[in-house]
Amino acid sequence: MSHQRALAASSSSSVPSARQPDSPLRGMARAVGVVFLLVGVLGFVPGITADHDELHVMGPESQAMLLGLLQVSVLHNALHLLYGVAAFACSATPSAAHKYLVLGGLGYLVLALIGTASMAAGLDNPIPVNGWDDLLHYGLAVGMVGLGYVGYRRHRARWGTF
């Protein structure tokens, strides 16, 4: 086995060492986590969330609007916080960070599809969403899956597979 292959094999573990810099996947998951934590907290802040007095636990009766655009509820904000905490927990290893980005992105795709379908059918959704929320959720789905893909390719190019 050549020296480069031996080095690559020894450095392909998911735990960074002095010889192995942090995987881009871990940093990407942490960056996404920071955004989710920030959005989750801001959803409870009057002034940043318009009609804060209309913030309900869940359901379409919650008319609070983050940044005046995005309909939120206590449940919606809590889910953002949960996604943020999960990002940091999953950033412990490149493999878990990759799963968080891809599966979390697919989760947002499902949420966007449910939001779009419930609005089209006139059904109530326990997580209040409006058209702006749905667009953002579609964007998050594409962005998170895309980060998972790009991050994995960068990780694999440097350290190989997980």
PADREN-299349 format. One record per residue (C-alpha): residue number from 1; y, z, x; residue in three letters; chain. Coordinates in steps of 0.25 Angstrom, whole numbers, padded with zeros to 4 digits, always signed. Each point is the difference from the previous one (the first is absolute). Example, Ala and Ser with C-alpha at 12.3 -4.5 7.8 and 13.67 -1.06 7.14 Angstrom:
<atoms>
+-----+-------+-------+-------+-----+-------+
|   n |     y |     z |     x | res | chain |
+-----+-------+-------+-------+-----+-------+
|   1 | -0018 | +0031 | +0049 | ala |     A |
|   2 | +0014 | -0002 | +0006 | ser |     A |
+-----+-------+-------+-------+-----+-------+
</atoms>
This chain:
<atoms>
+-----+-------+-------+-------+-----+-------+
|   n |     y |     z |     x | res | chain |
+-----+-------+-------+-------+-----+-------+
|   1 | +0000 | +0000 | +0000 | met |     A |
|   2 | +0014 | -0004 | +0006 | ser |     A |
|   3 | +0010 | +0011 | +0002 | his |     A |
|   4 | +0009 | -0006 | -0011 | gln |     A |
|   5 | -0011 | +0001 | -0010 | arg |     A |
|   6 | -0004 | +0014 | +0004 | ala |     A |
|   7 | +0014 | +0004 | -0001 | leu |     A |
|   8 | +0001 | -0006 | -0014 | ala |     A |
|   9 | -0013 | +0006 | -0004 | ala |     A |
|  10 | +0005 | +0014 | +0004 | ser |     A |
|  11 | +0014 | -0001 | -0006 | ser |     A |
|  12 | -0005 | -0005 | -0014 | ser |     A |
|  13 | -0001 | +0013 | -0005 | ser |     A |
|  14 | +0009 | +0004 | -0012 | ser |     A |
|  15 | +0006 | +0012 | +0008 | val |     A |
|  16 | +0012 | -0004 | +0009 | pro |     A |
|  17 | -0001 | +0005 | +0014 | ser |     A |
|  18 | +0009 | -0001 | +0012 | ala |     A |
|  19 | -0005 | -0014 | +0003 | arg |     A |
|  20 | +0000 | -0004 | -0015 | gln |     A |
|  21 | +0014 | -0001 | -0006 | pro |     A |
|  22 | +0001 | +0003 | -0015 | asp |     A |
|  23 | -0006 | -0011 | -0009 | ser |     A |
|  24 | +0010 | -0008 | -0008 | pro |     A |
|  25 | -0008 | +0004 | -0013 | leu |     A |
|  26 | +0003 | +0014 | +0002 | arg |     A |
|  27 | +0015 | -0002 | +0001 | gly |     A |
|  28 | +0000 | -0010 | -0012 | met |     A |
|  29 | -0007 | +0010 | -0009 | ala |     A |
|  30 | +0010 | +0011 | +0005 | arg |     A |
|  31 | +0012 | -0009 | -0003 | ala |     A |
|  32 | -0005 | -0003 | -0014 | val |     A |
|  33 | -0003 | +0015 | -0002 | gly |     A |
|  34 | +0015 | +0003 | +0004 | val |     A |
|  35 | +0005 | -0010 | -0011 | val |     A |
|  36 | -0009 | +0006 | -0010 | phe |     A |
|  37 | +0004 | +0014 | +0003 | leu |     A |
|  38 | +0014 | -0004 | -0001 | leu |     A |
|  39 | -0001 | -0007 | -0013 | val |     A |
|  40 | -0008 | +0011 | -0006 | gly |     A |
|  41 | +0010 | +0011 | +0004 | val |     A |
|  42 | +0012 | -0009 | -0004 | leu |     A |
|  43 | -0006 | -0002 | -0014 | gly |     A |
|  44 | +0003 | +0015 | -0003 | phe |     A |
|  45 | +0015 | +0000 | +0006 | val |     A |
|  46 | +0011 | -0001 | -0011 | pro |     A |
|  47 | +0010 | -0011 | +0004 | gly |     A |
|  48 | -0010 | -0008 | +0007 | ile |     A |
|  49 | -0009 | +0000 | -0012 | thr |     A |
|  50 | +0009 | -0004 | -0012 | ala |     A |
|  51 | -0002 | +0007 | -0013 | asp |     A |
|  52 | -0007 | +0011 | +0007 | his |     A |
|  53 | +0000 | +0008 | -0012 | asp |     A |
|  54 | -0009 | -0010 | -0007 | glu |     A |
|  55 | -0011 | +0002 | +0011 | leu |     A |
|  56 | -0013 | +0004 | -0008 | his |     A |
|  57 | -0013 | +0004 | +0006 | val |     A |
|  58 | -0006 | -0014 | -0004 | met |     A |
|  59 | +0000 | -0011 | -0010 | gly |     A |
|  60 | +0010 | -0011 | -0004 | pro |     A |
|  61 | +0010 | +0011 | -0006 | glu |     A |
|  62 | +0004 | +0003 | +0014 | ser |     A |
|  63 | +0013 | -0008 | +0002 | gln |     A |
|  64 | +0004 | +0005 | +0014 | ala |     A |
|  65 | +0003 | -0012 | +0009 | met |     A |
|  66 | -0001 | +0001 | +0015 | leu |     A |
|  67 | +0012 | -0007 | +0006 | leu |     A |
|  68 | +0003 | -0004 | -0014 | gly |     A |
|  69 | -0011 | -0010 | +0000 | leu |     A |
|  70 | -0014 | +0006 | +0001 | leu |     A |
|  71 | -0005 | +0008 | -0012 | gln |     A |
|  72 | -0007 | +0013 | +0005 | val |     A |
|  73 | -0006 | +0012 | -0005 | ser |     A |
|  74 | -0005 | +0013 | +0006 | val |     A |
|  75 | -0014 | -0006 | +0001 | leu |     A |
|  76 | +0005 | -0013 | +0006 | his |     A |
|  77 | +0008 | +0008 | +0010 | asn |     A |
|  78 | -0012 | +0009 | +0003 | ala |     A |
|  79 | -0009 | -0013 | +0002 | leu |     A |
|  80 | +0011 | -0005 | +0011 | his |     A |
|  81 | -0001 | +0014 | +0007 | leu |     A |
|  82 | -0016 | -0001 | -0001 | leu |     A |
|  83 | +0000 | -0014 | +0006 | tyr |     A |
|  84 | +0010 | +0005 | +0011 | gly |     A |
|  85 | -0009 | +0012 | +0004 | val |     A |
|  86 | -0012 | -0009 | -0001 | ala |     A |
|  87 | +0006 | -0009 | +0010 | ala |     A |
|  88 | +0002 | +0011 | +0010 | phe |     A |
|  89 | -0014 | +0005 | -0002 | ala |     A |
|  90 | -0006 | -0014 | +0002 | cys |     A |
|  91 | +0009 | -0003 | +0012 | ser |     A |
|  92 | -0009 | +0009 | +0008 | ala |     A |
|  93 | -0009 | -0012 | +0004 | thr |     A |
|  94 | +0002 | -0015 | +0000 | pro |     A |
|  95 | -0012 | -0002 | -0009 | ser |     A |
|  96 | +0006 | +0010 | -0010 | ala |     A |
|  97 | +0014 | -0006 | +0001 | ala |     A |
|  98 | -0006 | -0014 | -0002 | his |     A |
|  99 | -0007 | +0005 | -0013 | lys |     A |
| 100 | +0012 | +0007 | -0005 | tyr |     A |
| 101 | +0009 | -0012 | +0001 | leu |     A |
| 102 | -0010 | -0010 | -0006 | val |     A |
| 103 | -0006 | +0009 | -0011 | leu |     A |
| 104 | +0014 | +0006 | -0003 | gly |     A |
| 105 | +0005 | -0014 | -0001 | gly |     A |
| 106 | -0011 | -0004 | -0009 | leu |     A |
| 107 | +0003 | +0013 | -0008 | gly |     A |
| 108 | +0015 | -0005 | -0002 | tyr |     A |
| 109 | -0005 | -0014 | -0004 | leu |     A |
| 110 | -0008 | +0007 | -0011 | val |     A |
| 111 | +0012 | +0009 | -0004 | leu |     A |
| 112 | +0009 | -0013 | -0001 | ala |     A |
| 113 | -0011 | -0007 | -0008 | leu |     A |
| 114 | -0001 | +0012 | -0010 | ile |     A |
| 115 | +0015 | +0001 | -0001 | gly |     A |
| 116 | +0002 | -0015 | -0002 | thr |     A |
| 117 | -0011 | +0000 | -0011 | ala |     A |
| 118 | +0004 | +0012 | -0007 | ser |     A |
| 119 | +0015 | -0005 | -0001 | met |     A |
| 120 | -0005 | -0014 | -0005 | ala |     A |
| 121 | -0009 | +0007 | -0010 | ala |     A |
| 122 | +0010 | +0010 | -0004 | gly |     A |
| 123 | -0009 | +0012 | +0004 | leu |     A |
| 124 | +0004 | +0013 | +0005 | asp |     A |
| 125 | -0003 | +0003 | +0015 | asn |     A |
| 126 | -0001 | +0014 | +0004 | pro |     A |
| 127 | +0007 | -0004 | +0013 | ile |     A |
| 128 | +0013 | -0005 | -0005 | pro |     A |
| 129 | +0004 | -0014 | +0006 | val |     A |
| 130 | +0010 | -0011 | -0003 | asn |     A |
| 131 | +0000 | -0014 | +0006 | gly |     A |
| 132 | +0007 | +0005 | +0013 | trp |     A |
| 133 | -0011 | +0010 | +0002 | asp |     A |
| 134 | -0011 | -0011 | -0002 | asp |     A |
| 135 | +0007 | -0010 | +0010 | leu |     A |
| 136 | +0001 | +0012 | +0010 | leu |     A |
| 137 | -0015 | +0003 | -0002 | his |     A |
| 138 | -0004 | -0014 | +0002 | tyr |     A |
| 139 | +0009 | +0000 | +0012 | gly |     A |
| 140 | -0007 | +0013 | +0005 | leu |     A |
| 141 | -0014 | -0006 | -0002 | ala |     A |
| 142 | +0004 | -0013 | +0008 | val |     A |
| 143 | +0007 | +0008 | +0011 | gly |     A |
| 144 | -0011 | +0011 | +0001 | met |     A |
| 145 | -0011 | -0010 | +0001 | val |     A |
| 146 | +0008 | -0008 | +0009 | gly |     A |
| 147 | +0002 | +0011 | +0010 | leu |     A |
| 148 | -0014 | +0004 | -0001 | gly |     A |
| 149 | -0004 | -0014 | +0004 | tyr |     A |
| 150 | +0011 | -0002 | +0011 | val |     A |
| 151 | -0003 | +0014 | +0005 | gly |     A |
| 152 | -0015 | -0002 | +0001 | tyr |     A |
| 153 | +0002 | -0014 | +0008 | arg |     A |
| 154 | +0009 | +0007 | +0010 | arg |     A |
| 155 | -0009 | +0012 | +0001 | his |     A |
| 156 | -0012 | -0009 | +0002 | arg |     A |
| 157 | +0007 | -0009 | +0010 | ala |     A |
| 158 | +0002 | +0012 | +0009 | arg |     A |
| 159 | -0012 | +0009 | -0003 | trp |     A |
| 160 | -0010 | -0008 | -0007 | gly |     A |
| 161 | -0006 | +0004 | -0014 | thr |     A |
| 162 | +0000 | +0015 | -0005 | phe |     A |
+-----+-------+-------+-------+-----+-------+
</atoms>
